[in-house]
Amino acid sequence: MEDAIGELIERLFKGDRRALARAISIVEDGAPGSSRIMSSIYGKCGGAHIIGFTGPPGAGKSTIVDRVARHLRKMDKTIGIVAVDPTSPFSGGAILGDRIRMHEIAMDPAIFIRSMGTRGHLGGLARATGDVIRLMDAFGKDYVLVETVGAGQSEVDIVESAHTTVIVEMPGLGDDIQAIKAGILEIGDLFVVNKADREGIDKTVAELGTMLDLREWKDKEWKPPIIPAVAKEDKGVAEAVEVIRQHMEYLTQSGKLDVIVTKRLVEDYHELTRDLLWEQVLKGSKATEVKRLEDEVRSKKKDPYSAAEELVKSFDQ
Amino acid sequence: MPMDKRYRILVAKPGLDGHDRGAKVVARALRDAGFEVIYSGLHQTAEQIVEAAIQEDVDHIGLSILSGAHMTLVPKVLELLEQNQASDIKVTVGGIIPEEDGEELKKAGVVGVFGPGTPTDDLVDFLKSSLGVEE
């Protein structure tokens, strides 16, 4: 075979959406060529504003994403959407249904939508979601909107990938103590309380407000706004889009954007090194040692801690 | 990075009929067999289906049609796949399809036609062998 991956990367840079789709699959599957694709596109990343949308199931994340995308299109921006749904822990299969709420924008050539299963990864995203975001960024999208799985309290991975995190809530979920627990409410840069035509909206907005006021906000610090919305009727969406724009302005002017970007580069480097080292170990001279210790752990002759230590020590000999 | 290939299938309902129970049963059975199913929802045009298949990079498309419009909808999907150089994505049709129509659709390029009452296991086996899934 010729250099199929090289050709794919070239087509990707020319704006071929089939090449983007294929590249995403290769990276998602961890198939041969995925490292090469990622290292080739890395230099082209950084142009997109990455916005995460998280919140409980049924709050209307997909509908909000759909509406936000439409507003951004009116400003002539190009958009990538990554929608993550849970993978079955039993079969490894998944039903990915977020496109259902995005029909009207799905035929817009400036919008590219991709659904992903979590494939066993916890935290609200799939392992490869970060790479898929980078691919859309490098493809030239102005915005990448990321919808997490319906999140409860600890699905906070999205902060590691997004510049702006939008928490989509709705009235009538739990009492005010839920709102001061640690977790997803801590990571919001903006709260959209959807389905604001329902009973209990004032109470929910007030509780979120109280929760935010339990800490002190420094001068010029970003305090997350709370916006009531009825996404289906497009109410509150323009306000949300404006706040998202202001948040990016804040990140840029305060110097926070540089800090985030640099931190992520270093984290990526560490994570990739870990992956590659482990791959090297599995292929290297200690492969039999890895297997032997794994068997001992499996038969409960050794605990995982001692086995890991023994393996690492064996490299000194 | 560990290799973790999943086969992806678009389950779509083209045209005007609003009966999606069959499509949902199939989607669920495929999920339980380990496939990643992208479910399109109702009332999809051929254009929307092909665009979704391309963006989602699916390995296969399953069309569910109960309206009787299969002889126009299915060829349109096949034609659009070809126009987009995506004929490598094969198509299976399920629903109420008279036998002679089924034969004609197969001649046009559809790989499988399944009627009501098909056990979902048969469908799963058919797709696995059609896609060359290793167990």
Interface residues (C-beta under 8 A of the other chain):
Chain A: R17 R18 A21 R22 I24 S25 D29 G30 A31 S34 S35 T87 S88 F90 S91 G92 G93 A94 I95 L96 G97 R99 I100 H103 A106 M107 F112 I113 R114 S115 G117 R119 D275 E279
Chain B: M1 P2 M3 D4 K5 R6 R8 A27 R28 L30 R31 D32 A33 G34 F35 E36 V37 I38 Y39 S40 G41 Q44 E47 Q48 E51 A52 I54 Q55 E56 D57 N84 Q85 A86
